[in-house]
Amino acid sequence: MSQTVVRRLFSRGIGRMGSQGNQIYLTYDDGPHPEVTPRLLEILKEADAKATFFVVASTEPWWGDLIRRIASEGHGLGLHGLSHRSNFLRRNRNLSDDLSRLAEMITKAGAQCANLYRPPYGHVRPDTVRHLHKRGMETVLWSSIPGDYRPVQAQTLLVRALRDLTPGAIYALHDGVSFTPAPVLELTRSLLDEIHRRGWHTASLR
């Protein structure tokens, strides 16, 4: 991965990937969600698309099943946090300990995760990025965030997303939403249609 990374914002983490191969990187935050994530996985499967899911911990019984399913269908798993909160003011050691606990939960669920961290809200200090890097973990931001974490019309989201559709783009999308219908579903389907129309393809960040 490091050979194709373009370090945008320098010490603040990875903002996009290299453009070789016309690859687009779809990433999904805040999940998994017991209703949205399975439907999203079906959309990705139908399009033969691969993505990366930055997951939040949960004690619900469905959580482990969805973690295993995400991995078994060829998608990457990254770390978002034990809970969805800003870690901007947290001590680096406490944060890295929490991320290690989440990685252990994923392992116990029967899957493997990449050493990738997506900070909630994008809140991260440069010293935190350096701290995690020394421990073998990369901080991943994004080059496009259309805003599907709010109940916005799908067409509006698609217009925003298409403005940033260039090879190497990292999209921050959201399957862990509490409202219905989840905008991420129609947005993903439309975005995949356009990616394929251009002859490009998707890849995970693993």
SVG drawing of the C-alpha trace seen along z (x, -y; Angstrom):
<svg xmlns="http://www.w3.org/2000/svg" viewBox="-37 -19 45 36">
<polyline fill="none" stroke="black" stroke-width="0.4" points="0.0,0.0 2.7,-2.5 4.2,-2.5 1.1,-4.0 0.1,-6.4 -0.1,-10.1 0.4,-11.8 -2.1,-14.6 -2.0,-17.0 1.4,-15.4 1.5,-14.5 -2.3,-14.2 -2.6,-10.9 -3.5,-9.4 -6.0,-11.5 -5.9,-9.7 -4.1,-6.9 -2.0,-6.9 -3.9,-7.0 -2.3,-3.8 -4.8,-1.3 -7.8,-3.7 -8.9,-2.4 -11.5,-4.1 -11.5,-3.4 -15.0,-3.2 -14.9,-3.3 -17.7,-3.0 -17.8,-4.4 -19.8,-4.1 -21.1,-0.5 -21.8,2.2 -25.5,1.7 -27.9,4.7 -30.1,3.5 -28.1,1.2 -24.8,3.1 -26.3,6.4 -28.2,4.4 -25.0,2.5 -23.0,5.8 -25.6,7.1 -25.1,3.9 -21.3,4.3 -21.6,8.0 -23.9,7.5 -21.3,5.0 -18.3,7.2 -17.0,4.2 -14.6,4.2 -14.6,1.7 -13.2,1.0 -15.3,0.8 -14.1,-1.3 -16.0,0.3 -17.2,-0.6 -17.4,1.9 -20.7,3.3 -21.8,6.0 -24.9,6.8 -25.0,10.5 -25.3,9.6 -22.0,7.6 -19.7,10.6 -21.8,12.1 -21.5,9.0 -17.8,8.6 -17.3,12.1 -19.5,11.5 -17.7,8.3 -14.4,10.2 -15.6,13.3 -16.9,11.3 -13.5,9.9 -13.8,6.4 -11.2,4.8 -11.8,4.0 -10.3,1.0 -10.7,-0.6 -13.0,-3.5 -13.1,-3.1 -14.7,-1.4 -17.3,-4.1 -18.0,-6.9 -16.6,-9.9 -13.9,-12.4 -10.5,-11.3 -8.8,-14.6 -8.1,-15.4 -7.3,-11.8 -3.9,-10.6 -2.3,-8.7 -1.5,-5.7 -5.1,-5.4 -6.3,-5.6 -3.9,-3.0 -4.9,-0.7 -8.6,-1.1 -7.8,-0.4 -5.9,2.8 -9.0,3.9 -11.2,3.3 -8.7,5.3 -8.9,8.1 -12.7,8.1 -12.5,8.4 -10.1,11.3 -12.3,13.1 -15.2,12.6 -13.2,14.7 -11.9,12.0 -8.7,10.0 -8.4,6.2 -5.9,4.0 -3.7,1.7 -5.8,-1.3 -7.5,-3.9 -10.2,-6.3 -10.6,-9.0 -14.3,-9.8 -15.2,-13.2 -11.6,-13.3 -10.5,-14.7 -6.8,-13.8 -3.6,-15.5 -0.4,-15.2 1.3,-13.7 -1.4,-11.1 -0.7,-10.1 3.0,-9.8 2.3,-7.8 0.1,-5.3 2.5,-5.1 5.3,-4.1 3.1,-1.2 2.5,-0.1 -0.9,-1.7 -1.8,-4.2 -4.3,-7.0 -6.7,-7.2 -8.7,-10.3 -10.5,-10.9 -10.5,-13.0 -14.3,-13.0 -17.1,-13.0 -20.4,-13.6 -22.4,-13.9 -24.5,-10.7 -24.4,-10.7 -27.4,-13.2 -30.8,-12.6 -29.9,-14.4 -31.4,-13.5 -29.5,-10.9 -29.2,-13.0 -27.6,-15.8 -25.1,-13.4 -24.3,-11.9 -23.5,-15.3 -21.1,-16.0 -19.5,-12.6 -19.0,-12.9 -17.1,-16.2 -14.3,-14.2 -14.4,-11.1 -10.8,-10.7 -8.5,-7.7 -7.0,-7.3 -10.0,-9.0 -10.9,-7.7 -14.6,-8.2 -15.8,-8.4 -19.4,-7.0 -21.5,-5.9 -23.4,-2.6 -23.9,-3.2 -26.8,-5.6 -29.9,-5.6 -32.4,-7.0 -34.2,-5.4 -33.9,-5.2 -30.1,-5.2 -28.8,-7.5 -25.6,-5.3 -27.5,-2.6 -28.7,-4.5 -25.5,-6.7 -23.3,-3.6 -25.3,-2.0 -25.2,-5.2 -21.5,-5.8 -20.7,-2.2 -22.6,-2.6 -20.5,-5.6 -17.2,-4.0 -18.0,-1.0 -19.2,-3.2 -15.8,-4.9 -14.0,-1.5 -12.6,-2.0 -12.9,0.3 -13.0,0.3 -10.5,1.8 -10.1,2.1 -7.3,0.4 -5.9,3.6"/>
</svg>
